[in-house]
Amino acid sequence: MVRILLRAIWIGCLGMLLSMLAALAIVAAVLLFDPKCGPGDSGGCAMGLVTVTLGAALPGFIIGFAGHLALTFWRRRPTLPTIRQLRNWGREG
């Protein structure tokens, strides 16, 4: 169980990093085409870049962590009986 949690934390950190990189790239691309951002700007555009990037960190971690736990526990669930096993229930002996 500890191994599963440590791996989930690792995947969560990876998800956090990827979400921050994606947010940085998307906001940087949007700011390139914004006519209000550029020379003479008070710095609000740059602060938006930092804010969105840091704001994407927690959701990225939660999605990676919870997604890995859900996938791991889904794979470890007990197998359900097949139709043939249900049909022959009680006749095994």
Solvent accessible surface area in square Angstrom, and as a share of the most:
residue,aa,sasa,rsa
1,M,142,0.63
2,V,107,0.61
3,R,197,0.72
4,I,18,0.09
5,L,71,0.35
6,L,110,0.55
7,R,132,0.48
8,A,0,0.00
9,I,80,0.40
10,W,156,0.55
11,I,44,0.22
12,G,0,0.00
13,C,49,0.30
14,L,74,0.37
15,G,19,0.18
16,M,64,0.29
17,L,96,0.48
18,L,103,0.51
19,S,30,0.20
20,M,46,0.21
21,L,95,0.47
22,A,51,0.39
23,A,13,0.10
24,L,72,0.36
25,A,62,0.48
26,I,112,0.57
27,V,24,0.14
28,A,41,0.31
29,A,46,0.35
30,V,94,0.54
31,L,41,0.20
32,L,145,0.72
33,F,174,0.72
34,D,41,0.21
35,P,127,0.80
36,K,163,0.69
37,C,25,0.15
38,G,38,0.37
39,P,148,0.93
40,G,88,0.85
41,D,57,0.30
42,S,117,0.75
43,G,30,0.29
44,G,48,0.46
45,C,27,0.16
46,A,59,0.45
47,M,120,0.53
48,G,29,0.28
49,L,45,0.22
50,V,71,0.41
51,T,84,0.49
52,V,69,0.40
53,T,18,0.11
54,L,111,0.55
55,G,49,0.47
56,A,22,0.17
57,A,16,0.12
58,L,118,0.59
59,P,67,0.42
60,G,7,0.06
61,F,54,0.22
62,I,94,0.48
63,I,127,0.65
64,G,13,0.12
65,F,53,0.22
66,A,52,0.40
67,G,38,0.37
68,H,33,0.15
69,L,32,0.16
70,A,65,0.50
71,L,84,0.42
72,T,22,0.13
73,F,91,0.38
74,W,155,0.54
75,R,175,0.64
76,R,161,0.59
77,R,116,0.42
78,P,113,0.71
79,T,131,0.76
80,L,152,0.76
81,P,64,0.41
82,T,79,0.46
83,I,130,0.66
84,R,168,0.61
85,Q,103,0.46
86,L,90,0.45
87,R,149,0.54
88,N,60,0.31
89,W,186,0.65
90,G,66,0.63
91,R,175,0.64
92,E,133,0.60
93,G,120,1.15
